[in-house]
Amino acid sequence: MPPRANSAAARDAAYVLHPSTELKAQSQNGSLVIDRGEGVRVWDESGKEYMEAVAGLWCASLGFSSDRLREAADRQMRKLPYYHGFGAKSHEPMIELAEMLVQRAPVPMGRAFFANSGSEANDTAVKMVWYYNNAIGRPQKKKIISRLRAYHGITVAAASLTGLPTNHKLFDLPLPGFFHVSTPHHYHGAEPGETEEAFASRLVDEVEQLILREGPDTVAAMWAEPVMGAGGVVIPPRTYYEKLQAVLKKYDVLFVADEVICGFGRTGSYWGSQTFDLKPDIVVCAKALSSSFLPISGVLVTQQIFDGLAEGSASVGVFGHGYTYSGHPVSAAVAIETLKIYDEMNMVEHAQRVGAHMQAELRRRFADHPLVGEVRGIGMIGAVEIVEDKASHRNFDAGKKLGYRLAALGEKEGVLTRALGNDSIAFSPPIIATEGEVDEMLERFSRALDAFAVELRRENLTVV
């Protein structure tokens, strides 16, 4: 029903153009207006409390309140509220944050560049790959490989990396030169009786055949999220990354690890690259870098790539790329304090302990539910996928948008989840969540899932 006249929801419906939203419905119905937050909980404008099961957009790792981060922003605001990095200008917060990231990188890195979002960081990395290959005399080596169901952002190049139809349709994307290979999801992609290892080999062979078909001298890089987030919380099959990295190295194809979701403890290691033994040439990070208290993202490049960029800039006269807010001193100060908090709280150890509990509880509570086809996840990221038929792994008709209905029922129960596509519900609570808070979160979702099953029975959509 339409929102109450003059309410925040009504004003929202009248004036705000929302990201990743069905705009016509939102214009009619308004939005859920969140008023305040504390810890793992938020409250809407009416005072109703919710547990945030996805940390906003996988990102509020320290929850929705932190005196230390607020004070870090205030201190920097009073000292130097803004300065830029253009033309060899700098400031202490940008310098310190670059040091901290390079020192914490999953593999040796040479430099850190800053942007404002994961999308901008991935766009930057695409441009760096092209610039680098031009600079070292490989002007034909420009094609980029990504994966179906990947999510790397929504700027023009980043959206071309992304492998989700809704981010392409009506936008005239992807751009030429971007290729998408199969999703490494054994549950849906494997042939009957195919082991994870055999499935991994088949998918990596697909990558190799693409490189050979296009010509190794034209393929520049491949992008991968260690765990695919918005595409469904897809955990790679055993041996996939080992085999994939060998092929990329064989043909001198750069490997870019998109750590926007996975970085800073989400998978139970500091980086998702460490969880899966990745050796990337470029690392992209954002979100939990500042616990999303302020916008900031980073691109880490190896010394080899930096040397190529430096040679190119010497020949041109400048590295002609950057943003007004690159390394913004207030955002950088908050990110520095965030990384210090991670160190002090033994964030990786906490994420491993609570993550193991969350994974066990997800499976105990939902794996045998008649509507659940697969429960998957690692560390403090997971998903529950609903299916029409468990035996065949068949999902419901996508047009019914049942995943969104289930998420809406969760909202009524006081838990904010995220429907991925039409089938999967994501869980990615703040890293600070306790085992007890995870249990409460899953109990609320359990009630929503039971109510969902009742609704489907009434509509004769299922026999459960």
ZITA-V47015 format. One record per pair of residues at least 24 apart in sequence whose C-alpha atoms are under 6 Angstrom apart, sorted by the first residue. I is the first residue (numbers start at 0). GAP is how many residues later the second one is. D is the distance in Angstrom with one decimal. If there is no record, write none. Layout:
i->I gap->GAP d->D
i->I gap->GAP d->D
//
This chain:
i->1 gap->26 d->6.0
i->1 gap->27 d->4.7
i->2 gap->26 d->6.0
i->36 gap->27 d->4.9
i->37 gap->26 d->4.8
i->37 gap->27 d->4.9
i->38 gap->24 d->4.6
i->38 gap->25 d->5.2
i->38 gap->26 d->5.8
i->49 gap->364 d->4.3
i->49 gap->365 d->5.2
i->50 gap->364 d->4.7
i->51 gap->364 d->5.0
i->52 gap->363 d->5.6
i->52 gap->364 d->5.2
i->52 gap->374 d->5.4
i->52 gap->375 d->5.8
i->52 gap->376 d->4.5
i->53 gap->363 d->5.8
i->53 gap->373 d->5.2
i->53 gap->374 d->4.2
i->53 gap->375 d->4.7
i->54 gap->374 d->4.8
i->54 gap->375 d->4.9
i->57 gap->370 d->5.8
i->58 gap->228 d->4.7
i->58 gap->229 d->5.0
i->58 gap->232 d->6.0
i->58 gap->233 d->5.8
i->59 gap->231 d->4.7
i->59 gap->232 d->5.5
i->59 gap->370 d->5.8
i->60 gap->227 d->5.7
i->60 gap->230 d->5.1
i->60 gap->369 d->4.2
i->60 gap->370 d->4.7
i->61 gap->229 d->5.8
i->61 gap->368 d->5.8
i->61 gap->370 d->5.6
i->62 gap->367 d->5.3
i->68 gap->265 d->5.6
i->71 gap->262 d->5.7
i->72 gap->257 d->5.5
i->72 gap->261 d->5.8
i->75 gap->254 d->5.6
i->81 gap->247 d->5.9
i->92 gap->236 d->5.5
i->92 gap->239 d->5.5
i->92 gap->240 d->5.4
i->93 gap->233 d->5.3
i->93 gap->238 d->5.8
i->96 gap->239 d->5.7
i->108 gap->192 d->5.6
i->108 gap->193 d->4.2
i->109 gap->191 d->5.8
i->109 gap->192 d->4.7
i->109 gap->193 d->4.1
i->110 gap->189 d->5.8
i->110 gap->190 d->5.7
i->111 gap->187 d->5.6
i->111 gap->188 d->4.6
i->112 gap->185 d->5.6
i->112 gap->186 d->5.1
i->113 gap->183 d->5.6
i->113 gap->184 d->4.5
i->113 gap->212 d->4.9
i->113 gap->213 d->5.1
i->114 gap->181 d->5.8
i->114 gap->182 d->4.9
i->114 gap->183 d->6.0
i->114 gap->211 d->4.8
i->115 gap->179 d->5.2
i->115 gap->180 d->4.1
i->115 gap->181 d->5.1
i->116 gap->179 d->5.7
i->116 gap->180 d->5.1
i->117 gap->168 d->5.4
i->117 gap->179 d->6.0
i->118 gap->34 d->4.1
i->118 gap->35 d->5.8
i->118 gap->36 d->5.8
i->118 gap->39 d->5.7
i->120 gap->178 d->6.0
i->121 gap->36 d->5.7
i->122 gap->34 d->5.4
i->122 gap->35 d->5.2
i->131 gap->176 d->5.4
i->131 gap->177 d->5.4
i->134 gap->177 d->4.6
i->139 gap->78 d->5.1
i->140 gap->76 d->5.4
i->140 gap->77 d->3.8
i->140 gap->78 d->5.2
i->140 gap->79 d->5.0
i->141 gap->76 d->5.7
i->141 gap->77 d->5.7
i->141 gap->78 d->4.8
i->142 gap->34 d->4.9
i->142 gap->75 d->5.9
i->142 gap->76 d->4.5
i->142 gap->77 d->5.3
i->143 gap->34 d->4.9
i->143 gap->76 d->5.9
i->143 gap->77 d->5.2
i->143 gap->78 d->5.8
i->144 gap->33 d->6.0
i->144 gap->34 d->4.8
i->144 gap->35 d->5.8
i->144 gap->77 d->4.5
i->145 gap->34 d->4.8
i->145 gap->76 d->5.8
i->145 gap->77 d->5.2
i->146 gap->33 d->4.5
i->146 gap->34 d->4.6
i->146 gap->35 d->5.8
i->146 gap->36 d->5.8
i->147 gap->32 d->5.4
i->147 gap->33 d->5.9
i->147 gap->34 d->5.6
i->147 gap->35 d->5.3
i->148 gap->82 d->4.5
i->149 gap->81 d->5.7
i->183 gap->52 d->5.5
i->184 gap->49 d->6.0
i->195 gap->41 d->5.2
i->195 gap->42 d->5.8
i->196 gap->41 d->5.7
i->196 gap->42 d->5.9
i->199 gap->40 d->4.7
i->203 gap->40 d->5.5
i->215 gap->35 d->5.9
i->219 gap->33 d->5.2
i->220 gap->32 d->4.9
i->220 gap->33 d->4.3
i->220 gap->34 d->5.7
i->221 gap->33 d->5.2
i->222 gap->33 d->4.8
i->223 gap->33 d->5.3
i->223 gap->34 d->5.8
i->224 gap->32 d->5.8
i->224 gap->33 d->4.7
i->225 gap->46 d->5.4
i->231 gap->188 d->5.7
i->254 gap->25 d->5.0
i->254 gap->26 d->5.4
i->255 gap->24 d->5.5
i->255 gap->25 d->6.0
i->255 gap->26 d->4.8
i->255 gap->27 d->5.9
i->256 gap->26 d->5.0
i->257 gap->26 d->4.9
i->258 gap->25 d->5.5
i->258 gap->26 d->5.0
i->259 gap->25 d->4.3
i->259 gap->26 d->4.8
i->264 gap->83 d->5.3
i->265 gap->114 d->5.4
i->266 gap->111 d->5.7
i->266 gap->112 d->4.3
i->266 gap->113 d->6.0
i->267 gap->80 d->5.9
i->267 gap->83 d->5.3
i->267 gap->84 d->4.7
i->267 gap->111 d->4.6
i->268 gap->79 d->5.6
i->269 gap->78 d->6.0
i->288 gap->46 d->5.7
i->289 gap->44 d->5.9
i->289 gap->45 d->4.1
i->289 gap->48 d->5.6
i->293 gap->37 d->5.4
i->351 gap->27 d->5.9
i->353 gap->81 d->5.7
i->354 gap->24 d->4.2
i->354 gap->25 d->4.4
i->379 gap->48 d->5.8
i->380 gap->46 d->5.7
i->380 gap->47 d->4.6
i->381 gap->44 d->5.9
i->381 gap->45 d->5.1
i->382 gap->42 d->5.4
i->382 gap->43 d->4.4
i->382 gap->44 d->5.8
i->383 gap->40 d->5.5
i->383 gap->41 d->5.3
i->384 gap->38 d->5.5
i->384 gap->39 d->4.1
i->385 gap->37 d->5.4
i->397 gap->24 d->5.7
i->408 gap->39 d->5.2
i->409 gap->35 d->5.6
i->409 gap->38 d->5.0
i->412 gap->31 d->5.7
//
